[in-house]
Amino acid sequence: MMGKMGQEQRCIFSVDVEDWFHILALPQAPDMAAWAQLPSRVEGNFRKLLELFDEFDVQVTCFFLGWVAERFPSLVREAAAAGHEVASHGYAHILTYEMTPDAFYEDVHKSKALIEEITGRPVLGYRSPGFSATSDTPWFFDKLALAGYQYDSSVFPAARGHGGMAGGNLAPHQIKTDSGSLVEFPITIAKVLGSPMCFFGGGYLRLFPYALIERMGRQVQNDGRPIVFYIHPREIDPGHPRLPMSLVRRFKSYVNLGTTEHKVRSILRDFRVTTFEQFMSHNLTSGSLPA
């Protein structure tokens, strides 16, 4: 169950650490073999985020794509040295439902081992690319537990373009598998006229005005749930290169990039944020979560 923390402290802030070309389900997106030849922006953007977190004296969870961690291990070390939690975003940035169970296990195991070697610390958490755990991946949680993860934040409890588990549990809950138990932190959804909507990360955060984001956040807090905020480093970089895509997809990928940094500052000013690891330590009692 959740501890009796102040309302403002029931928030988790997270960064999915990937580069500008890591766009999912896009035929024009470059293959992994070409990634190293592309001009990277992740170093400058992520360090800018680290400076922002230091300015507000907060610690967040950084879900590092294994490929990024392998290429830029200094970023991983800098995040850990600043007190941030370093977690896994998998290695190859592939949608979960496009992988076999064995391939998924190899991907999440490789990323976890790689990041742990860089930091010398255990990796507790995982987030799938595109929140792509679905009803078509019933083996998902078992493979994560087998790989040694203690929590996950991959479930999007509403319909979406890729991924999504409509009707899923909105609050943190325990999942038991044949390989062990782990805690699921679903992406935060608020109800608007009875319909589930997200306001707290990615394109949703960029699209909606901050006043609405704050209001919906207070609604979630009043429901007794933590808000899970999430962003990508490219979202504070309006000048990053663009990939060719349809008008609709372009809108979703690039709308309001110039507003993201200001909104992040407002979140850090108005909400008390922490890491998944710290939230679990201070707010969740072992064995007390609903299944």
N, C-alpha and C positions, 0 to 999 in steps of 0.2 A: 504494500500500500504506500501511498505517498506521504512523506512526512509533513509536518505542519510548518512548512516554510512560508515566508511572506509571498503574497501574490506575485510580486514582481520577479521573484526568484525562480519561478516555475518555467524557465525558458532555456532552450538549448540552441546554440548557434553553431552552424557547421559550414564547411567549405569543401566542395568537391574539387580537388586539385587536379585539373586537367588543362589542356591547351585549347586555343581557339578553333583548331581543326577537328576536335573530338566531338563531332556532331553525329548523332545516332540516326539510323534508318534513313539515310540520305545517299542515293546512288552516286552523287558527285563527291562524297566525302573521300579523302585519300585513304588508301590502304596503309596498314601499319608499316609496310616496307618503305613507304615514302615519308613517314613522319619525321625522321631524323634530318631530312633534306629541307624541310619547311622552316621558315623563320619563326622561331619560338617567341612567345610573349609571356609565358607562364612565370618566368623568373621575376621580371619587373612587376607584373601584376600581383603576384603572391606576396612579394616583399612589401608592396604598397599596403596590402591588407594587413600584414604583420605590423607595420607601423601604425595603422589605424587601430588595431586591437591594443597595441601598447599605449597609444594615446588615451584610450578609455580604460586601461588597466583591466582587461578581461582576458580570459582563456576560452578557447573554442576548440571544437573537434575538426581536424583536417583529414578528410578521406582522400588519401593520396592514390592516384592511379599508379599501379606498379611500374608501368613504363616510364612515367614522369619521375618517380622516385629513383629508378635505376639510372636515368640520364642526369638528374639533378639531385644527387644525394645531399648536397649542401642545404637545399631547401628543407628537406626532411629534418636535418639536424638543427637548423635554425628554428624551426617550429617547435621541436621538442625542447630545445634550450630555453625558449621563451615561455615554457610551461603549458603549451598547447598539447592536447591529446592528438596523437598520430594514429589514424585508423586506415582501413583498406577500402579502396574503390575497385578492387580486382586488378588484374594486370593489363588485359588487352582491350578493355572497353568494348565488350561484346554484350548485346542484350541477352539476358539470362535464358529467355525462352527460345533463343536460337542456338543454344548449346545443349550437348548431351550431359547427363548427370556426371559422367567421368570427366569430361572436358571442363565443366564448371568447377568441379572439385580441384582439378589441377590448377586452374586459373586462380582461385581464391587462396589455395595453399601456397602457390608460388609468390603471390603478392604479399601475403602475411609474413612468410619467411624472409623475403627480401627486405621489407621494411624493418623487421625485427633485427636483422643483421646490421642495418644502418644505424638504428637508434640504440640498440642494446636493451630495448624494453619490449615487453609483450604487447602485441596488438590485440585489442579486445573486440573491436567493432568492425562492421562491414556495411557498405551501401552499394547496391547494384547499380550499374549504369542504367539510367532511364527509369529507375524504380520498376525494374522489369521482372520482379517476382509476380507470378500470376497463378491462377488455378491450373494452368497447364504445366507448372513446374512443382508438382507435389513433393519432389525430393529436395527442394531448395533448402529448407531449414535443417534437414538431416545432414546434408553435405556440409553446411556451415558449421554445425556442431562437431562433426567429424574432423573438420579442419582446425578446431580449437577456438572458434569464436565464442564470445560470451553474450554479445548482443548484435542486433541487426536493425537497420533503419532503411529498409528497401520497399516496404509495403505502402502503396498509395491507395488508401481505402475509398476509392471512387473511380469512375470510368475516366480513361485518358487515352491519348494517341497510342502510346506503347507502354505496356504494363498496366497496372491498375487492378485492384481487387474490390470492386463495388460491393458495398454492404459489409466490409470488414470492420473489425474492432477499431475504434478511433483512439483508444487510450493505450498506453504501454501495457503489455501483457506477456505472460510467460508462455513459451511454446516448448512442449516436450516431444522429443524425437527418440528414435532407437539409439542414437549416438550421444544423447545428452540433452540438456535444456538450455535455452537461451531466451533473452528478453527481446521482444520486438517493440521498437519505437516507430509507430506508423507516422508517415508524413502528416502534418497537422491539417485537418479539415474543419471548417466551420459550416454550420447549417444556415442557409439563406432561404427563407420561405420553404423550409423543409428539404431543400436540395443541398447536397454536399459540395462545397467549393474550397479551393485552396487560395490563400492570399500571401503566403509566407516564404516563397522562394522562387528562384528561376524566373521564367517569363511571367508568372503570376505576380511576383513582387514588383517586377518592372512595369507591368500593365496598370495596376491599381494605384490610385492616389494614396499617399501615406496616411491620411486621416482615416480612410476606410480600413487600411491594414491594421492600424492601431485599434480601431473600434472592434474589429473582428478578433483581434488578439485578446482584448479584454474579455470578450465573450467566451473564448476558449478557456481563459484562466478562471472565469467564474464557473465554468463547468468542472473545474478541478483537474484539467489536463495541462501538461506542459506544452508550450509552443515549440515546435522544431522549425527554426529558420534555416534556410540553406541558400548559398550562392555559389557561383563559379568565378574564378579569377578573371576570365574574359569579360564578365559583366560589369566590371568597373573600368573597362577600356573601350570607349566608344570608337577609337581609331583602329581597332584590330582588323585584320583582313577579313573579307567576306567570302563565303562559299556560294557558288551559284545554286539557286533553289527557287521554288515557286513563290509567288507573292504571299500566299498564306503562310508558308513555312518561313519565309523571310521575316514576316511580321512577328511570328512567334519567337524566332531566334534573336532578332535584333531590336525589337521595340523598346524605346525608352532607355537605351543603354546609358545615356547621359544622366539619368536620374538615380542610378543604382547606388553610387557612393553616398549621395545625400541621404537616401533611405536607410542605408546601413548605419550611418552616423545617428540618424533619428532612432533607430532600433536600439543601438547601444546606449543612447541617452535615456530612453524611456522605459526600457526593459532590463531587468537583471538577467544576464546570460551566463551560462556555464558550459561545460563539456558533458557529453554523455557519461563518461566515466565518473565525473564528480557528481552528476545528478543521481546515478545509480548508487553511489556510495552514501549520499546524504539523504536520499528520499525513498529508496526501495528496500524493503525488508525481505530478505531471502525467503522464498516459499510463500509469500503473501500475495503475489500477483495472481489475477485470474488467468485461467488458461484460455 
